Amino acid sequence: MAKITPENDLEIRRKHSGSHIMTAAVQKIYGDSVGLGVGPWTDEGFYQDFDFGATTLAENDLAKIEKEMGEIVKKNLPIIKVEMNADEARKICKGDPYKTELVEEIIARGDLISFYYIGESLDKAISVNLCAGPHLEKTGELGAFKLMRIAGAYWRGDEKNKMLTRIYGIAFPTQEELDAYLKQREEAEKRDHKKIGKEMGLFTVSDLVGKGLPMYLPKGNIIRTELENFIRHEKEALGYSFVTIPHIAKKELYIRSGHLGKYDAMMPIMKDENGEEFVLKAMNCPHHFELYNAQPHSYKDLPFRIAENTVVYRNEKSGELSGLLRVKGLCQDDTHHVIRLDQIESEIKMIHGLMQKVYSIFGFDDYKVEISIRDPKNKEKYFGSDEVWQNAENILIEQVKTWGVPFSIEEGEAAFYGPKIDIRVKDCIGREWQLTTIQLDFNQPENFDMDYTGEDGKKHRVVVLHVAIFGSFERFFGILIEHYAGAFPLWLSPTQVKVLSVSEKHAEYAKEVVGELKAAGIRAETDDSNESLGKKIRAGKMEKVPYLLVVGDKEVEAKTVSVESRDAGKLDINKLDDFIVRASEEIKNKK
């Protein structure tokens, strides 16, 4: 969820007020007995959880709720904050078990209890909702809005609790902005990676295997392998050494690193027959630290760059899982730079160069930078002293300034062991995705006693950079499916060329052409079905194959091909050798 800043304050007030105005409309239509769960703003819009009791809400009910919201907006009613003591708060929430539960937690913490009501006064309010804010001053300031969909949501996200009805909505200052958003959303739905992934046979999720554990089908595995080979080649060219670690470790490793206790997505502990306790790895860094410590190092060995494309396991909540974008098992392109203090600047510069090269290949030329620092009000959540954190945060800020791009400071978003740089890219329809992460870590080297022998013959503490360029292959793959709408560039396409025979008598020559393409390292196949050429061409286009080569009487006689490009239409190329040169160059240059 976005943090409130001077720049986004009004946007967040609008979203949050949309949730409260929607609640008022629901209570007007369905009565005050409707239970109210949580109703926050989100990065995209807002939602509210309701308990409608025996009433079942359907998508077509959203129209009448919207209409009632419009009436509330027209009345331009005040949205007013009121603070209450414990007894007053309990009285207001009486009969609503959800708000009562939240109020009792606030009372136990000793925090301020505040409500927002819509109306001229509390006793004449059309809705009263437990909330810390912020909100607009009047309902008429909401702007253009729309309710988007209905979903189920367990109370407090716990599957043991009751399933509530969640209504999602959005709000914008103007109708034009709302229309632009809806148009983008319509395009995004066409590009849904789950839909395209199924149509193209790229990946699958089995209920028996488990939600959040996607499996790659042959065509999808080709793309994933190409991505893995690509990033491995780029990293090896920069001096990274690849390593391999196990997928589990004794729990003590993660107690030492602090993950077991400070990271809430760790998988449950398992025991072996000897009673030793192990955990599936959620992070690779503790293993990599032990790899570094396996041998002594001098200042000449640094930077020590190790890399691995390996799966980690996160105990994500089932309601948050989504195709390839949010999973329980994710393969990271993980790297760790073990360096001297004087090498921080040059290493981050190198990482920035790698990042830019990768982004340019995929067309992610528009990106923004966020520097995540610790929450100064909750220092107990983090390892290390004030001095260490201040130094690390300042270093990252100064480094990003040299990039010449705008950046923001995100308070409270740092890892518990150090601040980080997060990169958000824009895809071809303007959506933002978080990709690369660069974390600066002075604290884990202390935990794992990581040092090197300096020129002076003395032991010195190292510094660690935690880096992932893609982030995870699953998420990056999902983003690429939507970015390209399944029309992958030639080097990534599972089938790069499909050879289409006009009739059965041309099938043998089509197979010869496929053989020559494969010999040149091009992924090719033939369509030797009994369908007409028109249907074969349509099928190839539906499969988003980059090149279709047609062979008929003329081509068989002259030993040529007729070439049609998915992106450029019919090409003036007839000789197979010329096409192979063109395609090979395109693959090599990753155009």
N, C-alpha and C positions, 0 to 999 in steps of 0.2 A: 504494500500500500504506500502511496506517495506521502512524503512528509510535508507538513505545512511550511511554506516559505512565503516571503512577501510577493514572489512572482506567481505562485499558484493558489494563494489564499482565497481569492474570489471564486476560482474554479472549484475548489474543495467545498467551500460554503454552499455553492449552488448544488453540487452533487449530494451533499449531506442533507440539505433542505429538501431535495427531491424525494429522498427516502421518507422524511417526516410528512411531507404533503401526501405522498402515496399512502402512508399509514392512516392519515386522517380520512382519506377517501375510502379506504377499506373499512374503517370503523363506521363511517356514515352508511355504507351499503350493507355491511354484514353485522353491525352491532358492536358495542363495546366489549362483548364477551370474547372477542377474538384475542387469543394470546399473542404477545409480542416477543419474539426472540431478538436477535441482534440485527442492526440495520446500518452498517457503515457505508462510507463512500469507498470506492475502489479506484484503481488506476483508470479503469474504463468508464465507470459510471457509479451506480449504487445498487444496493439490494436491501430487502427486508425479509426476515423470516416470520411467518405467521403460523399459528395453530388455529385452523378453522373448525376444529372439532369434527363433527360428522359431515360437514359440508366439503365437497370435492370441487376444487377450482380447476377450470379448463382454460386453454389458451384464448378461447373466444370471450372469456370473462374480462380479459384485460381492457377491452374497448370501453366497457362501462366504468371501470376504475379510472381510466384515462379521462373520460368525460367528466367524472366527478372531480378529479384533480384540476381540470380546466376551470371548473366553477370556483374552486378554492383559490386558484391563482387570480381569477378575475376580481374576487372580493378584496384582494390585496391586504390580507389579514396580517397582523403583527406576529412575529415569531420571537417569543420572549423567554429568556433564561431565568429560572428561579432556583435558589438554593434552599435545601430543606434539612431539618435535623432527622435523626433516625426514626422517630415516631411518626413524623409527617410523611416521610418516604414510604414507610411500611403501609400507612393508610392509603396512599395514592396507588400502591402496587397490589393492594389486597385483591385477591381473586385471580391474579395473573402469576402463576408459579415461576415463570421465566424471569420476569422483572424482579420478583421477590428474591429469587436466588441471587441475582446480580447485586441487588441492594444489600443483602446480607453480607456478601463478599466485600463490598465497598465499606460497610460499617466495620467489619472485622479488620480491614486495613487502616481504618481511621482516616480515610480520604474524604474529600468534599463530595457531597451528594447533590447533583444538579439535575434538573429536568428542563425540558423545553416544551412550552405549550403554544398552540396556534389559536389566536383569538384576542379579543380586547382585554380580557382579564382571566385569571385562573378559574374562577367559578363559572365562566361562560365559554371556556375553551372547547374547541371541537376535537382536540386531541392533546394528550399529555404524555410525553415520552421521556423515560430515563435516558440522559445523554450528557456527555461532556462538551459537545459542540465540535467545531464552530458552525454557525448557521447564518443565512441571510437575515436581514432585518424584517422583511415582509415577503409574503408569498408571491406577490406580483413581480418580484425580481427574478423569479425562477428562469424565465426565458422559454425556449422551445424544449419539449421533452417527449419521451416515448417510452412505454413499457415494452420490454423486448421479449421476455420469455419467462416460463415457470419451470422450476426444478425442485427436486426433493433435497432436503438437507437435515442431517441429524443435529439435534440440539447439542451445542458445544463441540460439534464435529465428532461425537462419540457414537459409534454404531449401536451401543447398548441403550442409547437414549431414544426418545420418540422422534420419528421423522416429521419434520415441519415442511411447510410450503414456502419456498423462496421465490420472490418475484424480483426480477432484474429490470433496471431502468437506466436511462441516460438523460442528460440535460445539457443544453448548450445555450450560449447567450442569444443566438439568432437561429431562425429557421434554415438559413443558408448553410450554417455550420452543421446543423442536424442532418440536412439532406446530404451534405458531403460525406458525413460519417456513415450514413446508411448506404450510400453508394459504395464506399470503401468496404463496408461489411458484406455487401452483396458480392463484391468481387472476391473477398476473402473466403466466403462460403464456397465459391466455385473452386478455389484453390485448396480447400481443406485437405491436409496431408493424409488424414485417415481415409477419406473418400478416394483420393487419387492413388494412395498406396494400395488400396484393395483392388481398384480397377486395373492398375499396372502390375499387380502381383509382386509388390516390393517387400511387404512385411505382414505379419499377422500377430494377433494376440489371442491366446487360448485361455478360456476360463479354467481349464484343468491345470495348465501350467501356472496361471495366476495373472491377475491384473497388474499392469505396470511392468511386465516382463516380456517385451516384444521380441519376436523372433524374425530373423531376416530370411525371406524366400530367396531362391537363387539369383533373380534379377536384382533384388535389393542388396544382396551380399556383394554383387559386383560393384555397385556404387560405393558401398561402405569400404570395400577393399581398396578401390581407387583413392578414396579420401585418405585412408590410412597410409597407403604408399606415398601419396603426395606429401602429407605433412611430415612423414618420417624422412623422406628425401630432403626436404627443406631444412629440417633440424640437423640431420647428419652433416649437411653442407656447412652448418654453422658450428660444428664441433661437439654436438651432443652425442653422448654414448647411451645406447638403449639397454635397458635392464629388464629383468623379469622377477616378479615377486609373487608369493602365494596370495590366495583370496581370503585367507583367514589369519588370525593371529591370537596369541594369548591376550586376555583382557588387560593384563598388566601393561602391554604396549600402549593401549589407548587411555589407560589411567595416567601413564607418564605424559602422554601428549596433551591430556586434558579433554579429549573428545568424549570419553566416557564420563559424563557428568556435566559437560558444558554444551554438547551437541545433541539435540533431542531427537535426531533422526537415526541414531545408531540402531542396528538390528538387535534383537534379543540375544542374550548370551546362551551358548550351548555348551554342554559338558561331554567329555569323552568318558570311556570306561574307568579311567583312573581318577576321575573327579576334577581334572584340569578344565578350566573354563576358557572358551574361545569365543571370538566374535567375528562375523563377516566384516571385512574392511569397508568403512565408509569413506576413508581417505587413504591416499597412498603415501603421504609424507612421512608418517612414522617408520614405515618399512624402509623408505629411501634414506632416512637419517641413519638407520642401522647399517645400510649398505655403505654409507660414507664412513661410518665408524669402524667398519670391518678392517680397514687398513690405515696406517699412519699417513699423514699428508703434510707437505711443506708448502711454503708460499708459492713455489714454482708450479704446484699442481692446480692452482686456482686461476681462473674459475673452473670448478668441477661441475659440469652440466650433465645431468642424467635425465633420461626421458623414458616414457613408457605409455603405450596405448593399452589400457587395462580397465577391467570392469570394477566398479565399486557399487556398494549396495546401501540404499537409503530406505528407511522405514517410513516412506511417505504415506499420508492418509489416503484412503481409497477414493474419497471424494475429490481429491486434488489431482489424481492421475489423468493424463490426457495423451493418448496415442504415443508418439515418440517425444513429445515436448516435456512431459513430466512422468518419470518412470521410477521403478524401484531398483532396477539394475541398469547402470549407465557406464559406458566406456569413455573414459577421459583421455584426451591427448595431454597427459600430465608431464610437466617438467619441473625440476628443481635445480636452481642455480646455487651452489654453495660457493660463496665468494668472500673476498676481503672487503673491508669497509671502503677502501679506495676504488673498488671495482663496481660499486652500485650504479654510478652514472653511466658508464660504458655498457653495462649489461642491459639496463633499461632502454638505452638507445638502440641496442641490437634487437631487443624484443619488439620495440616499436617499429623498426624496419621490417621485421618478419611479419608482423601484424598487417602493416600497410600492403605488403606484397600479396599476402593471402587475400585480403579484402578486395584488392583490385582485380584479382582473378575471378572472384565471384560477383563482382559488380556492386560491392558494398562500399561505395565511395563516400557516402554521407554517414558520418557517425558522430556521436558525442561522448564526452568523457565525464565519468563520475568518480570522485575520490571519496571513498568510504572511510570515515574515521570513527573512533569509539564514542560512546555516549558519555560525556563528562559527568553526568548525574548518576551514572550507574557503573562506576569504575570497578566494582567487585565482579562484574561479569567478565573481566579481561585479565590476562596475564600481564605482568610487567609494571614498571614504575612510570610515574608521570613523565619523567625525563626521557625514558626510552620511547614512550608513545609520542611525545612532542617532537622528538628528533625524527622518528620514522615518518610521521605525518608531514612534517616540513619538507623532508627529502622528496616525497612523492609529489607534493604540490609544486616544488621548484622544478622537478623533472617534467611534469606535464606542461608547465609554462613554456618550456622550450619547444613543445610540439606546435605551438601557434594555433591551437584550437580552443573554443570555449569549453569550460568545465564547471562543474558544480561540486559543492561539498555536501556529502550525505552523512549527516551526523547519526551515529548509532548503527551504521551498516557494516562496520569493520568486522573481520573475523576476530575471535577472542584472543588471538595471538599476534595480530598485527593489522595495520591499515592496508587498503588495497585500491587499485585502479580498476574500474569496471568500464568496459566499452559497450555502448549500445549502437547498433547499426540500423539503418533503415532499408527495408526491402523495396521491391519495385513498385509497390502500391502505397508506400509511405508508413508502414507499420514499423515500430521499433522492437528490436530483439537484443537481449543482453548476450554478448559472446565472450570476448577475451577478458581474462582476469589476471592481474599482476599484484601479488601480495608481498609486502616487505616485512620480514620476520626477524626480529632481534631476540625474541623470547624462547622459541623452541630450541635454538642452539644451546641456550642455557639449560633447558630441561634435559637435553640429550648429550650434554657435555661435548659438543662438537668444536674441535679446535684444529689449528695447524701450527707448524713450526715456522716462525718468521725468520727473516734474514739475520736477526739478532740471536737466533738459537733458542728463543723463548716461545712458550705456548701463547697463542692468541685465539680469541673467540671468532668464529666465522659469522657471516650473515647469510640468510637464506631468502631467495626469491621463489615463490610458488607461482607457476605460470601455466595457463591453459589457453591456447589460441582459439580452437573450436569451442571449448568448454566441454561438451560431450558429443560423441558421434551421433547418438540418438537424436538429441535436440537439434544439432546442426543439420542432420539429414532431414528432419521434419521441416526445419526452416527452409532448406533448399527446395524441397518438394513444393512448398507454397510459393517461394520466391520465383521459381521457374514454371510453376503450374504444371509440373511433371515433364516439361519440355527441356530436359537436361542438355547442357552443351555436349558436343560430340565426345570429349574425353571421358565424361561421366556416364553417358548413356549405356544402359545394359546391352541393347542391340544398337550398334552404331550404323549398320547398313543392312537393309533387307533387299534381296534380289528377287524380283517378281517375273515369273515366266508368263508370257502371253497365253500359251497353251501347253498341254502336256508334252508336245514334241520339242519344246524349248527347255524342258526341265533339266536335261542333262547338261546343257551349256550353262544354265543357271548355277548348277552345282560346281562346275569348273570355276566360274567367277567367284563363288563363295570360297572355294579352296585357295585361290590366289589372294583374296582379301585376308583370309585367316593367316596365310603364310607371311603376309606383310604386318601382322600384329593387329589387324582390325577385327573387331567383333562383328561377325556377319552371319546371316542365316537366310535361307530361301523360303519363299511361300510357294509350295508345290501343291496347294489345294486345288480342288476342281472348280473353284469359284471363278467368276469372270475377272478380267484385269481391273475393271472399275471397282469391284468389291475388294480386291486385293490392295489397291491403292488406298481406298477408304480405311481399310483395316490397319494399314501401315501408319496412316496419319492419326488414327485413333490411338495407336500405341506410341505416338510421338517419336517415331524413329527418325533420326536426323537426315538420312539419305535413303532414297528408294531408287534402285537401279532396275530398269525395265529391259527385258531381252525378248525379242521376237524374231521373225524371219530375217529382217535386215541386219540385226545385231549378230545373230548366229553366223550369217554369211560373211560379214565383215569383221567378225571377232571384236565387236565394240559393245558399248552399253549406252543406254539413254538415262541421264541422271536428273533426278528431281530432288531439290533441297527442301527440307521442311521449312526453313526460314527464308530462303531466297528464291524459291520457285525453280523452274526448269533451268538447268545450266548448260552452257555451250561447251560441254565436254563429252567426247565420244570414246576416246581411248581409255581402256581400263588403267593402264600404267599412269596416265596423267591424273586420273581420279585418285589413284592410290597415293601419288605424291601430294596432291592437295589435301586429302584426308589425313595423311600422316603428319603433315606440317601443322594442320589444325589441332590434332591431338597433342602433338609435341608442345605447341605454344599455348595450349589450353585457352583458345580464343572463345 
